[in-house]
């Protein structure tokens, strides 16, 4: 069967790979952070002198076009720089304030602003002279935008806003605010508009800084708008499109710029924990030699690998112009929860010293809790995933939706593409077929098709890897093959669970199913994590990279967890004990073949300790 050959397109970095320019920028920022930012890491007040130095380095304007004084960088480059800032000892608080100003304020103005708005605000944001803030959340409205109570009513030549905002990052220090208000309450989220409001506007008041659990170096406050009058030129974008267009346009940017630094902080916490374990002696030997400590370090290393891969994939998709709503929710859920686990393990390894403020892991523990709350709670991400899973599964269950003469698909990719999809459906790989079909309908079908072919090629390589009996150290390819098998078991379990969930919805259309399939959503996120690690480990094997063995171990560890989690979730739904017991036995066999989970974590701990000693 002939393959589709897409038209040549400008070369882009492959997923998870960086260009020389990106690496040089990250190294420069890392050195800057160690010299200038690390001394402010434990500060509980906003460090304006550091902010100005960051602006001089160009960090404030990275994603802003050069014509407005910025660096004209894409999402991946921008987040790489901020991740390096955090890895070098820059505080998560400063990274949060940077994200609120440059990303949550600057990007919407860049995308939706008029020429006048761009000229007025972007150069000052890029230079660090002005600080921006994003004001959506209210005292009674967080994830539920339809319940927004701030109102904006038209007057001659402008608008009058009344209401209050809560938990606004940079509130006490910002010069300009992106404020969301309902201009047509009857239309819910489709009646919300966005306004750019200067701090000195009459009727606009910033409350006192809130006393928070974490991120204390990033000031947060309430905002009050009382008879706040703004001109028509303050409207950003179209009336009524503030939430569904302006706010949504920053989704991948927001999550990457929130979670990328979180992934960097996890890597730093792992490095510090490994070094502490090497230096701390108990019972006559370093605690790094204790099995319990090594298990914690190994688990932290696996989670650090996954966190980095999730935000890198999200950034790559965004830069390529590929919609990534599902990947965005999965990344948000996985990284935020993994950050909590890494922080907990870091404090545990430090013992009593991890509980006092002189050690940075105490602050890290408090700071990362925000990731499960801000930008959409973990529960909201599960709800989004639950609905997405049901919709995708429902659409994929009907092969007749893709006829052999589908004119759109044939126009996008030709006969070979449609034949390939039909072949996958015939082989029982309906999910893969649906993913490929969806990718071909993106705005850049040639790019999506090329990526899909690369992924299929990687999968073909995995299926051809030999998996013989282990003799001595287990080769990475054995772990990769076992991880791929575990992913297959997890996928099979999810298929069964979603079949049942859809039948329940058909029989009881008014029944609320999201909470019931939340465990399926979490299992799907874990499966996605395992697949990322499997793919990355396979690519590393081809390149003979030094991270091949630990990546393979991490892939196998997370894949086993994904299979177990999926089976438990489906067992709760189906009650089919014999079916579940059969698959559980298969998972148990995979866990035993070539090394237990404890042995995998031990190997990962060895890698983490070796890295810390470099």
C-alpha positions as CSV (number, residue, x, y, z in Angstrom):
1,X,0.0,0.0,0.0
2,X,1.4,3.4,-1.0
3,X,1.8,6.1,1.6
4,X,0.7,9.7,1.3
5,X,3.7,12.0,0.9
6,X,2.8,15.5,2.1
7,X,4.0,18.6,0.4
8,X,7.3,19.9,1.7
9,X,6.8,22.4,4.5
10,X,9.2,24.6,6.5
11,X,11.2,22.5,8.9
12,X,10.1,22.5,12.6
13,X,11.8,21.0,15.6
14,X,10.5,17.5,16.2
15,X,8.5,17.1,19.4
16,X,10.6,17.2,22.6
17,X,13.7,18.4,20.7
18,X,15.1,21.9,21.0
19,X,17.0,24.0,18.5
20,X,20.4,25.3,19.1
21,X,18.9,28.8,19.6
22,X,16.4,27.5,22.2
23,X,19.1,25.6,24.1
24,X,21.4,28.7,24.1
25,X,18.5,30.9,25.5
26,X,17.7,28.3,28.2
27,X,21.4,28.2,29.3
28,X,21.6,31.9,29.4
29,X,18.4,32.2,31.5
30,X,19.6,29.3,33.8
31,X,22.9,31.2,34.5
32,X,20.9,34.4,35.1
33,X,18.6,32.7,37.6
34,X,21.4,31.2,39.6
35,X,23.2,34.5,39.9
36,X,20.3,37.0,40.2
37,X,17.1,35.2,41.1
38,X,18.1,32.4,43.5
39,X,18.9,35.0,46.3
40,X,15.2,36.0,46.2
41,X,13.8,32.5,46.1
42,X,12.4,32.5,49.6
43,X,11.3,36.1,49.6
44,X,7.6,36.6,50.5
45,X,7.3,40.0,48.9
46,X,7.4,41.0,45.2
47,X,10.9,41.6,44.1
48,X,10.7,44.6,41.8
49,X,14.5,44.9,41.3
50,X,14.5,41.3,40.0
51,X,11.5,42.0,37.8
52,X,13.4,44.9,36.1
53,X,16.5,42.7,35.6
54,X,14.3,40.0,34.0
55,X,12.9,42.6,31.7
56,X,16.4,43.8,30.7
57,X,17.2,40.1,29.8
58,X,14.2,40.1,27.6
59,X,12.0,37.7,29.5
60,X,9.0,40.0,29.8
61,X,8.7,40.4,26.1
62,X,9.6,36.9,24.8
63,X,6.2,36.1,23.0
64,X,5.6,39.7,22.0
65,X,6.5,40.7,18.4
66,X,9.7,42.7,17.8
67,X,7.7,45.7,16.5
68,X,6.5,46.2,20.0
69,X,9.8,45.6,21.7
70,X,9.5,41.9,22.2
71,X,11.4,38.7,21.3
72,X,8.9,37.3,18.9
73,X,9.3,33.8,20.4
74,X,6.8,30.9,20.1
75,X,5.2,29.1,23.0
76,X,7.8,26.4,23.4
77,X,10.7,28.8,23.4
78,X,8.9,31.1,25.9
79,X,8.2,28.3,28.4
80,X,11.6,26.8,28.0
81,X,13.1,30.1,29.2
82,X,10.7,30.4,32.2
83,X,11.3,26.7,33.1
84,X,15.0,27.4,33.0
85,X,14.5,30.4,35.3
86,X,12.7,28.2,37.9
87,X,15.3,25.4,37.6
88,X,18.0,27.9,38.3
89,X,16.4,29.0,41.6
90,X,13.9,31.6,40.4
91,X,10.8,31.5,42.5
92,X,7.5,30.1,41.3
93,X,5.9,33.3,42.6
94,X,7.9,35.4,40.1
95,X,7.1,33.0,37.3
96,X,3.4,33.3,38.2
97,X,3.5,37.1,38.1
98,X,5.4,37.0,34.8
99,X,2.7,34.7,33.3
100,X,-0.1,36.9,34.5
101,X,1.4,40.0,32.9
102,X,3.1,38.8,29.8
103,X,0.8,35.9,28.9
104,X,-2.7,36.4,30.4
105,X,-2.7,40.1,29.7
106,X,-0.2,40.5,26.8
107,X,-1.3,37.6,24.5
108,X,-5.0,38.6,24.4
109,X,-4.0,42.2,23.6
110,X,-1.7,40.9,20.9
111,X,-4.3,38.6,19.4
112,X,-7.5,40.7,19.7
113,X,-6.3,44.3,20.3
114,X,-6.7,47.2,18.0
115,X,-3.6,48.8,16.6
116,X,-4.0,51.6,19.2
117,X,-4.4,49.0,22.1
118,X,-1.3,47.1,20.9
119,X,0.8,50.3,20.6
120,X,-0.4,51.5,24.0
121,X,0.2,48.4,26.1
122,X,2.5,45.9,24.5
123,X,5.8,47.9,24.5
124,X,5.4,48.8,28.2
125,X,4.6,45.1,29.1
126,X,7.7,43.9,27.0
127,X,10.0,46.4,28.7
128,X,8.7,45.7,32.2
129,X,7.6,49.3,32.7
130,X,4.0,48.2,33.1
131,X,2.6,45.1,34.7
132,X,-0.6,43.4,33.5
133,X,-3.3,41.3,35.2
134,X,-6.1,39.0,34.1
135,X,-9.5,39.5,36.0
136,X,-12.0,36.8,35.3
137,X,-12.6,35.0,38.7
138,X,-15.2,36.5,41.1
139,X,-16.1,35.8,44.7
140,X,-19.0,33.6,43.5
141,X,-17.8,32.6,40.0
142,X,-14.7,30.6,39.2
143,X,-15.0,27.8,36.7
144,X,-18.6,28.6,36.0
145,X,-18.3,31.6,33.7
146,X,-22.1,31.7,33.1
147,X,-22.6,32.9,36.7
148,X,-20.4,36.0,36.3
149,X,-22.0,38.9,38.2
150,X,-19.9,41.8,37.0
151,X,-22.0,43.8,34.6
152,X,-21.1,46.2,31.8
153,X,-23.9,48.4,30.4
154,X,-23.7,50.7,27.4
155,X,-23.7,54.5,27.7
156,X,-23.0,57.2,25.2
157,X,-19.5,56.6,23.9
158,X,-18.6,53.9,26.4
159,X,-19.5,51.4,29.1
160,X,-20.2,51.4,32.9
161,X,-18.9,48.4,34.8
162,X,-20.1,47.3,38.3
163,X,-18.9,44.2,40.2
164,X,-16.0,42.6,41.9
165,X,-13.2,40.2,41.1
166,X,-11.3,37.9,43.4
167,X,-7.9,36.1,43.5
168,X,-6.4,38.4,40.9
169,X,-2.7,37.8,40.4
170,X,-0.7,41.0,40.3
171,X,-3.8,42.9,41.5
172,X,-1.8,45.1,44.0
173,X,1.0,46.0,41.5
174,X,-0.6,45.9,38.1
175,X,-1.0,49.0,35.9
176,X,-3.5,47.5,33.4
177,X,-6.2,44.9,33.8
178,X,-8.1,42.6,31.4
179,X,-11.5,42.6,33.0
180,X,-14.4,40.3,32.0
181,X,-18.0,41.5,32.4
182,X,-21.4,40.3,31.3
183,X,-22.9,42.6,28.6
184,X,-25.8,40.3,27.9
185,X,-26.6,38.1,30.9
186,X,-29.3,36.1,29.1
187,X,-26.7,34.7,26.7
188,X,-24.5,33.3,29.5
189,X,-20.9,32.7,28.4
190,X,-21.8,34.0,24.9
191,X,-22.7,37.4,26.5
192,X,-19.4,38.1,28.2
193,X,-17.1,40.8,26.9
194,X,-13.5,41.8,27.7
195,X,-12.3,45.3,28.6
196,X,-8.8,46.7,29.1
197,X,-8.9,49.0,32.1
198,X,-6.1,51.2,33.5
199,X,-5.5,51.2,37.2
200,X,-6.2,55.0,37.6
201,X,-9.7,54.7,36.0
202,X,-12.3,56.4,38.3
203,X,-14.5,53.8,39.9
204,X,-11.8,51.1,39.8
205,X,-10.4,50.0,43.2
206,X,-7.8,47.4,44.1
207,X,-8.3,45.8,47.5
208,X,-5.6,44.8,50.1
209,X,-3.2,41.9,49.2
210,X,-4.7,38.5,50.2
211,X,-2.7,36.4,52.7
212,X,-2.2,33.1,50.8
213,X,-0.9,29.7,51.6
214,X,1.7,29.8,48.8
215,X,3.1,32.0,46.1
216,X,3.5,34.8,48.6
217,X,6.0,36.6,46.4
218,X,3.3,37.1,43.8
219,X,0.7,39.6,45.2
220,X,-3.0,38.8,44.8
221,X,-6.0,40.9,45.7
222,X,-9.7,41.6,45.1
223,X,-10.8,44.2,42.6
224,X,-13.9,46.4,42.9
225,X,-15.7,48.2,40.1
226,X,-18.3,50.7,41.1
227,X,-19.7,53.0,38.4
228,X,-16.4,52.4,36.5
229,X,-16.7,54.3,33.2
230,X,-14.6,53.3,30.3
231,X,-14.6,54.4,26.6
232,X,-15.6,52.2,23.7
233,X,-11.9,51.9,22.9
234,X,-11.5,49.8,26.1
235,X,-13.5,46.9,24.6
236,X,-11.1,44.1,23.6
237,X,-12.3,42.0,20.7
238,X,-16.0,41.7,19.8
239,X,-18.8,42.3,22.2
240,X,-20.1,39.1,23.7
241,X,-16.9,37.2,22.6
242,X,-14.8,37.9,25.7
243,X,-15.0,34.4,27.2
244,X,-15.5,32.1,24.2
245,X,-12.7,33.8,22.2
246,X,-10.5,36.1,24.3
247,X,-10.2,33.9,27.3
248,X,-10.1,30.6,25.4
249,X,-7.3,32.0,23.1
250,X,-4.9,31.9,26.0
251,X,-5.8,28.4,27.2
252,X,-2.8,26.5,25.9
253,X,-0.5,29.5,26.7
254,X,-1.8,29.8,30.2
255,X,-1.5,26.1,31.0
256,X,1.9,25.8,29.5
257,X,3.2,28.9,31.2
258,X,1.8,27.7,34.5
259,X,2.8,24.1,34.2
260,X,6.2,24.5,32.5
261,X,7.6,26.3,35.5
262,X,6.0,23.7,37.7
263,X,7.8,21.0,35.8
264,X,11.0,22.9,36.2
265,X,10.4,23.2,39.9
266,X,9.8,19.5,40.2
267,X,13.2,18.8,38.5
268,X,14.9,21.2,40.9
269,X,13.1,19.6,43.9
270,X,14.3,16.2,42.8
271,X,17.9,17.4,42.4
272,X,17.9,19.0,45.8
273,X,16.3,15.9,47.4
274,X,18.9,13.6,45.8
275,X,21.8,15.9,47.0
276,X,20.3,16.1,50.5
277,X,19.9,12.3,50.6
278,X,23.6,11.9,49.7
279,X,24.8,14.4,52.3
280,X,22.5,13.3,55.2
281,X,23.8,10.4,57.1
282,X,21.8,8.2,59.5
283,X,22.9,4.9,61.1
284,X,26.4,5.4,59.7
285,X,25.5,5.8,56.0
286,X,23.8,8.3,53.6
287,X,20.1,8.1,53.6
288,X,20.4,7.8,49.8
289,X,21.3,4.2,50.4
290,X,18.0,3.4,52.2
291,X,15.5,1.6,50.1
292,X,12.5,3.7,51.2
293,X,14.3,6.9,50.2
294,X,15.3,5.5,46.9
295,X,11.7,4.4,46.1
296,X,10.6,8.0,46.7
297,X,13.4,9.4,44.5
298,X,12.6,6.9,41.7
299,X,8.9,7.9,41.8
300,X,9.9,11.5,41.6
301,X,12.1,10.9,38.6
302,X,9.3,9.2,36.7
303,X,6.9,12.0,37.4
304,X,9.5,14.6,36.4
305,X,10.0,12.9,33.0
306,X,6.2,12.9,32.5
307,X,5.7,16.5,33.4
308,X,8.3,17.7,31.0
309,X,6.9,15.6,28.2
310,X,3.3,16.9,28.7
311,X,4.1,20.6,28.5
312,X,6.5,20.1,25.7
313,X,3.9,18.3,23.6
314,X,1.3,20.9,24.4
315,X,3.7,23.7,23.3
316,X,4.7,21.9,20.2
317,X,1.1,21.4,19.1
318,X,0.2,25.0,19.8
319,X,3.2,26.2,17.8
320,X,2.2,23.9,15.0
321,X,-1.3,25.3,14.9
322,X,-2.9,22.0,15.9
323,X,-5.9,22.3,18.3
324,X,-5.0,20.7,21.7
325,X,-7.9,21.2,24.0
326,X,-7.9,17.5,25.2
327,X,-4.1,17.5,25.5
328,X,-4.3,20.7,27.5
329,X,-6.7,19.3,30.0
330,X,-4.7,16.1,30.4
331,X,-1.5,18.1,30.9
332,X,-3.1,20.3,33.5
333,X,-4.5,17.3,35.4
334,X,-1.3,15.2,35.3
335,X,1.3,17.9,35.9
336,X,-0.6,19.5,38.8
337,X,-1.2,16.2,40.5
338,X,2.3,15.0,39.9
339,X,3.7,18.3,41.3
340,X,1.9,17.6,44.5
341,X,3.3,14.1,44.7
342,X,6.9,15.3,44.0
343,X,6.6,18.0,46.6
344,X,5.3,15.6,49.2
345,X,8.2,13.2,48.5
346,X,10.7,16.0,48.6
347,X,9.5,17.1,52.1
348,X,9.5,13.5,53.2
349,X,13.1,12.9,52.1
350,X,14.2,16.1,53.9
351,X,12.5,14.9,57.1
352,X,12.1,17.6,59.8
353,X,14.2,20.1,57.7
354,X,11.6,19.9,55.0
355,X,9.1,21.3,57.4
356,X,11.0,24.6,58.2
357,X,11.1,27.7,56.0
358,X,14.8,27.8,55.6
359,X,14.6,24.9,53.2
360,X,13.1,25.7,49.8
361,X,11.1,22.4,49.6
362,X,8.8,23.7,52.3
363,X,7.8,26.7,50.1
364,X,7.6,24.4,47.0
365,X,5.1,22.2,48.9
366,X,2.9,25.2,49.6
367,X,3.3,26.8,46.1
368,X,2.4,23.8,43.9
369,X,-1.1,23.3,45.5
370,X,-2.2,26.3,43.4
371,X,-1.8,24.2,40.3
372,X,-4.7,22.0,41.2
373,X,-6.9,25.1,41.7
374,X,-5.9,27.9,39.3
375,X,-6.6,27.7,35.6
376,X,-9.3,25.1,36.1
377,X,-9.4,22.8,39.1
378,X,-8.5,19.1,38.8
379,X,-12.2,18.3,39.1
380,X,-13.0,20.6,36.1
381,X,-10.3,18.9,34.0
382,X,-11.9,15.5,34.8
383,X,-15.3,16.8,33.8
384,X,-13.9,18.1,30.5
385,X,-12.1,14.8,29.8
386,X,-15.2,12.8,30.7
387,X,-17.4,14.6,28.2
388,X,-14.6,14.5,25.6
389,X,-14.1,10.7,26.1
390,X,-17.8,10.0,25.7
391,X,-18.1,12.1,22.5
392,X,-14.9,10.7,20.9
393,X,-15.9,7.1,21.8
394,X,-19.5,7.6,20.5
395,X,-18.2,9.0,17.2
396,X,-15.6,6.2,16.9
397,X,-18.1,3.4,17.4
398,X,-19.7,4.0,14.0
399,X,-17.4,3.1,11.2
400,X,-20.1,4.0,8.7
401,X,-19.4,7.6,9.5
402,X,-16.3,7.3,7.4
403,X,-17.3,6.0,4.0
404,X,-14.7,4.7,1.6
405,X,-15.6,7.6,-0.7
406,X,-15.4,10.4,2.0
407,X,-14.7,13.4,-0.3
408,X,-13.3,15.6,2.5
409,X,-10.7,13.0,3.6
410,X,-9.8,12.1,0.1
411,X,-9.3,15.8,-0.7
412,X,-7.1,16.2,2.3
413,X,-4.9,13.1,2.1
414,X,-5.9,11.0,-0.8
415,X,-7.0,7.4,-1.2
416,X,-4.1,5.9,0.8
417,X,-5.1,7.8,3.9
418,X,-8.7,6.6,3.8
419,X,-7.6,3.1,3.1
420,X,-5.2,3.2,6.1
421,X,-8.1,4.4,8.4
422,X,-10.3,1.6,7.1
423,X,-7.5,-0.9,7.7
424,X,-7.1,0.2,11.3
425,X,-10.9,-0.1,11.9
426,X,-10.9,-3.5,10.4
427,X,-8.0,-4.5,12.8
428,X,-10.1,-3.4,15.8
429,X,-8.0,-0.2,16.3
430,X,-11.0,2.1,16.2
431,X,-9.5,4.6,18.6
432,X,-6.4,5.0,16.5
433,X,-8.5,5.4,13.4
434,X,-10.6,8.1,15.0
435,X,-7.5,10.0,16.1
436,X,-6.0,9.9,12.6
437,X,-9.3,10.9,11.0
438,X,-9.6,13.8,13.4
439,X,-6.0,14.9,12.7
440,X,-6.7,15.0,9.0
441,X,-9.5,17.5,9.5
442,X,-7.3,20.1,11.2
443,X,-6.5,23.3,9.6
444,X,-3.0,22.0,8.7
445,X,-3.8,18.5,7.4
446,X,-0.4,17.9,5.8
447,X,1.4,18.5,9.1
448,X,-1.1,16.5,11.0
449,X,-0.8,13.6,8.5
450,X,3.0,13.7,8.7
451,X,2.9,13.6,12.5
452,X,0.4,10.7,12.4
453,X,2.6,8.7,10.1
454,X,5.6,9.3,12.5
455,X,3.5,8.0,15.4
456,X,2.4,4.9,13.5
457,X,6.0,4.3,12.5
458,X,7.1,4.5,16.1
459,X,4.4,2.1,17.1
460,X,5.5,-0.3,14.3
461,X,9.0,-0.2,15.7
462,X,7.8,-1.0,19.2
463,X,5.8,-4.0,17.9
464,X,8.9,-5.4,16.2
465,X,11.2,-5.2,19.2
466,X,12.2,-8.6,20.5
467,X,11.2,-9.4,24.1
468,X,13.1,-12.5,25.2
469,X,13.8,-13.7,28.7
470,X,15.9,-11.3,30.8
471,X,19.5,-12.2,31.5
472,X,21.3,-9.7,33.6
473,X,20.2,-6.1,33.3
474,X,16.9,-5.8,31.5
475,X,17.4,-4.1,28.1
476,X,15.3,-0.9,27.7
477,X,13.5,-2.5,24.7
478,X,12.0,-5.1,27.0
479,X,10.6,-2.4,29.3
480,X,9.3,-0.5,26.2
481,X,7.6,-3.5,24.8
482,X,6.0,-4.4,28.2
483,X,4.9,-0.8,28.6
484,X,3.3,-0.8,25.2
485,X,1.4,-4.0,26.1
486,X,0.2,-2.5,29.3
487,X,-1.0,0.5,27.4
488,X,-2.9,-1.9,25.2
489,X,-4.6,-3.5,28.2
490,X,-5.5,0.0,29.6
491,X,-7.0,1.0,26.2
492,X,-9.0,-2.2,26.1
493,X,-10.4,-1.6,29.6
494,X,-11.3,2.0,28.7
495,X,-13.1,0.8,25.5
496,X,-15.3,-1.5,27.6
497,X,-15.9,1.1,30.3
498,X,-16.9,3.8,27.7
499,X,-19.2,1.3,26.0
500,X,-21.1,0.8,29.2
501,X,-21.1,4.6,30.0
502,X,-22.6,5.3,26.6
503,X,-25.3,2.7,27.0
504,X,-26.2,4.1,30.4
505,X,-26.5,7.6,28.9
506,X,-28.7,6.1,26.1
507,X,-31.0,4.4,28.6
508,X,-31.0,7.3,31.0
509,X,-30.5,10.5,29.0
510,X,-31.1,12.8,32.0
511,X,-28.6,10.9,34.2
512,X,-25.5,12.8,35.2
513,X,-22.6,10.6,34.2
514,X,-19.5,12.7,34.6
515,X,-18.9,11.9,38.2
516,X,-19.3,8.2,37.5
517,X,-16.7,8.2,34.8
518,X,-14.3,10.5,36.5
519,X,-12.1,7.4,37.2
520,X,-12.1,6.7,33.5
521,X,-11.0,10.2,32.8
522,X,-8.1,9.9,35.2
523,X,-7.2,6.5,33.7
524,X,-7.2,8.1,30.3
525,X,-4.9,10.8,31.5
526,X,-2.5,8.2,33.0
527,X,-2.7,6.2,29.7
528,X,-1.8,9.3,27.7
529,X,1.2,9.9,30.1
530,X,2.4,6.3,29.6
531,X,2.1,6.5,25.8
532,X,4.1,9.7,25.8
533,X,6.8,8.0,27.8
534,X,6.8,4.9,25.6
535,X,7.1,7.0,22.4
536,X,9.9,9.2,23.9
537,X,11.7,6.1,25.1
538,X,11.4,4.5,21.7
539,X,12.9,7.6,20.0
540,X,15.7,7.7,22.6
541,X,16.5,4.1,21.8
542,X,16.9,4.9,18.1
543,X,19.2,7.8,19.0
544,X,21.1,5.7,21.7
545,X,20.5,8.5,24.2
546,X,21.7,8.4,27.8
547,X,18.2,8.7,29.1
548,X,17.0,5.6,27.2
549,X,17.1,3.2,30.2
550,X,15.4,5.5,32.8
551,X,12.8,6.7,30.2
552,X,12.0,3.0,29.5
553,X,11.7,2.3,33.2
554,X,9.5,5.3,33.7
555,X,7.3,4.3,30.7
556,X,6.8,0.8,32.1
557,X,6.1,2.1,35.6
558,X,3.4,4.6,34.4
559,X,1.9,2.1,31.9
560,X,1.4,-0.5,34.6
561,X,-0.3,2.1,36.7
562,X,-2.5,3.2,33.8
563,X,-3.6,-0.4,33.2
564,X,-4.4,-1.0,36.9
565,X,-6.2,2.3,37.2
566,X,-8.3,1.7,34.1
567,X,-9.2,-1.8,35.2
568,X,-10.3,-0.6,38.7
569,X,-12.4,2.2,37.1
570,X,-14.1,-0.2,34.7
571,X,-14.7,-2.8,37.4
572,X,-16.6,-0.2,39.4
573,X,-18.8,0.4,36.4
574,X,-19.3,-3.1,35.0
575,X,-19.2,-5.4,38.0
576,X,-17.9,-8.1,35.6
577,X,-15.6,-9.9,38.0
578,X,-14.3,-12.7,35.6
579,X,-13.5,-10.2,32.8
580,X,-11.7,-7.9,35.2
581,X,-9.8,-10.8,36.9
582,X,-8.5,-12.0,33.6
583,X,-7.1,-8.6,32.7
584,X,-5.7,-8.1,36.2
585,X,-3.8,-11.3,35.8
586,X,-2.3,-10.0,32.6
587,X,-1.2,-6.8,34.3
588,X,0.3,-8.8,37.1
589,X,2.3,-10.8,34.6
590,X,3.6,-7.7,32.9
591,X,4.6,-6.2,36.3
592,X,6.6,-9.3,37.1
593,X,8.3,-9.9,33.7
594,X,11.7,-8.3,33.7
595,X,11.5,-6.4,37.0
596,X,9.0,-5.3,39.6
597,X,7.8,-1.7,40.2
598,X,10.1,-1.5,43.1
599,X,13.1,-2.5,40.9
600,X,12.1,0.1,38.3
601,X,11.9,2.8,40.9
602,X,15.3,1.7,42.2
603,X,16.8,2.1,38.7
604,X,15.2,5.5,38.3
605,X,16.6,6.5,41.7
606,X,20.1,5.5,40.6
607,X,19.7,7.8,37.6
608,X,18.5,10.7,39.7
609,X,21.3,10.4,42.2
610,X,23.9,10.2,39.3
611,X,22.5,13.4,37.8
612,X,22.6,15.2,41.1
613,X,26.3,14.3,41.5
614,X,27.2,15.8,38.1
